[in-house]
Amino acid sequence: MEDQKSSYGLGIIVTLLSALFWGFSSACGQYLFEQKNISPEWLVTTRLILSGILLLSYSIYKQKAQILLIFTNKKDTLILIFYAIFGLYACQYTYYLTIDLSNAAIATILQYTSPIFIIIFVGIVDKTLPSLKEILALICVVIGVFILATHGDPSNLVIPPKAIITGLLSALCILVYSITPIKINRRYGILTCLALGLSMSGVMSSVMCRAWSLEGVSDLPGVGALLGVVLCGTVLSFSLYMKGLSILGPTKASLIASIEPVTSAFFIWIWLGVTFVAFDFLGFFLIIASTIILAKK
């Protein structure tokens, strides 16, 4: 019994740390955009490549030649490519573009509308109507996004329309990278597919935006913020969340991780001086509430 309690406590701690690291990494991204004039294209490309190298190195160490097994199956290879481009790359790019257009907290909270897209997709595929709980969650999300965007005044947008669009697109991309790799994750492992997907999308992004011609970071604070994005936002956040997931299960882990927008807001407030008003917090609450509603049995 005592072991179960200590294990449960460890699960809560590592999941909270995962959310904390994610919030810090998003603030690092905003710092690079505001203070170092880095473009989203350069940051996304660099993050994908460095994260891919780190995770790929670990996967090779753990699985050796088996990591290339997926390329012996043409259909699975095509799924991996689709996952890399329209899931990982598109989600990363739209998320950091939203940060650049608004701020880290807004970008993170708009990503939290992703369960609604998943519900709609599953309903269409299974040909089922949404439950009362799902309808209530949808209403919370719609009202929450409306309040964030207008502060209650439809004639006055406080968030750039482009930021709302890219933020919702990043949530839609979460649907893509949640659904697309399910089968290949089972066959080859989550870590292997993620490592290969990050590496492939990083190379593709580099070619598309000609990353070598873009200005990067050249001073110590800039490099530190970049490491915060790569290490905290990918390696530490993902690893800790997966550990918490294995202990607590998906429902409790997702509920605890829903503090990510709060941690993002905290870091950009204390570090970058971004302030929020009551309408912002109300919008945050409604969108996070939709996640809680959907997670409850």
Helices and strands as residue ranges (DSSP letters): H 2-35, H 40-63, G 64-72, H 74-82, I 83-89, H 90-101, H 104-111, H 114-126, H 132-150, H 161-179, H 182-188, H 190-209, G 211-213, H 220-227, I 228-236, H 237-248, H 250-257, H 260-272, H 278-295
